[in-house]
Amino acid sequence: MERFTDKRDTIYSFQDEFLLQCPSCQSCAIVRRIDPEDVSSFAPRRFSCKACGTSKDWSERKIVRSWYGQPVDDYFHYPLWLKVPCCGQMLWAYNLQHLDFIEAFVRAELRERKPDEQSGWSNRSLFSRLPKWMQSRKNREAILKAIAKIRQSV
């Protein structure tokens, strides 16, 4: 029996890089922090596409996240590369580590969560915020097939 234990990762835990669709050539491109040591959500970011050479920097003090609509990154608002329709919804991930998290969660037959020693129960973790359709056992096989399809695109 596969087990998943919540490590209190949040959506912010997966924002080191974003794999995106380049608006110029439609290839897979990437957004990363310009200074990898600066782990702030507001650290300057660089969009770059190896296929066509497009590059753009972001250094604002405001992030706009859209939880609804098309899946895009928080900085340039370009479409995510890792996405596929699944179970009447859109399955998406910022990067391969985020996709690994989703796959481990979905694959697990036993999902464990414990209260934080200092703050008790909290729903900040991504574990507690995944949509119901991803949590549903009946969608497990379809989601795992969709994840395999996403992996083929990288």
N, C-alpha and C positions, 0 to 999 in steps of 0.2 A: 504494500500500500504506500503510495507516494504521499509525502507530507510537506506542507508549506507552513513555515513559521514566520509570522509578521516580525520584521526587524525595524518597523516604524519608518520605512522609507516613505517619503512624500513625493508628490509630482516634481518638486524642486530638486530631489535627489538625482533626477535624470536630465537635468538641463545643462550638463557640461558641453554637450554637442547636440545638434539637430541635423538630421539628414533630410534634405529638402529637394524639391523639384526646381531646377534652375529656370527662372522666368525667361532667360534668353535662348537656351537650347533644349530645355526639357529633360536634361540629364540629371543624375543624382549629384547634388552639391552638399556642402556642409557649412554649418555655422558653429564657430568655437569662440571661446574667450580669447582676446588678443594676448592677455597676460594670464597664462594658466594658473598662476599663483593667486590671482584675485578671484575668490570664489563668490563674491557678491552677485546677487541677481542683476545688479545694475553695472556689472563690469562690462567695459566696452567689448563688443563682439565683431567678428569678421565673417562675412559670407564669402565663400569662394567656390568656384566651379572649375574643376580640373579639365573638364571636357572643352569648355569654350574660353576659359580665362577670366570670366566675369568675377569681379570682386567689389565688395561694398562694406563699409564700416558703419557700426551703430554705436552711439555714445550718448544716449538720452538718459533722462532720470525718471522715466515713466514706462511701465510695461503694460501693454493691453493684451489681455488673454480673453479669447472667445471660447467659452465652453460649449457654445452651440454653433451650428453651421459647419462649414468645411474645416477640417483639421489643418491648422497652420502653426508656424512657430510664433513665439511671443515677441520677437524683435523686428523681423522684416515682414512678417505676415505672408510668407511664401508657403505654398502647399507642402505638407509633409510627404516624404518619399515612401515611408513605411506605412501603407494604408491599403485596405481592401474591404469591399462590402462583405458583411457577414451577419447572418441572422436578422436581416432587415435593418441593420445598423452599419456604422462604419467602424471597423477595427483599425486603430492607429497606434503608432508608437513614435516617440521622439528619436530614438536611436536603438541600437541592438541591445544595450543593457536594459532599457525600458521594455523591449520586446521579450527578453529573457525573463524579466520579472512577471510579465503577464502570462507567459507560457508556463512558468513554474506554478503560478497561482491556479491557472485553469486545469493543468494536468493533475494537481494534487486532489486526492480523495479525502484527505484530512487537512483542514486548514485551522491552524492554531493562532490564537491571539491572547496576549496576557496584558493586564493593566501595567502602565508605567509606574515605576516605584515612587516617583515624585508627584506626577499629576493624575494618576489613576487612569480611568478609561477616557479615551479621546478618539475622535474620528478624523484626526488630521492625516493619519497614514493613508497611503494609496490603497492598501489592503481593504480599508473600510469604505473607501470611496469609489471602488470599481462599480460600474453599473450592474444592475440586477441581471441583465441578460448575460453578462460575463460570469456572474456568480452561479448561474443556473446549471445544474448538472446535465439537463437535457441538451444544452448547447455545447458541451465539452468537445465532442468530436468535430463539430463544424468549426469551432474556434481554432482547434489545433490544426485542422486542414488549412484554414485561412492563414495561420501563422507560418505554416510550411510554405505557402504560396508567397507570402511577403518575403521570406528568407531567400527565395529564388530570385527576387528582384535586386538583391544586393550584390 
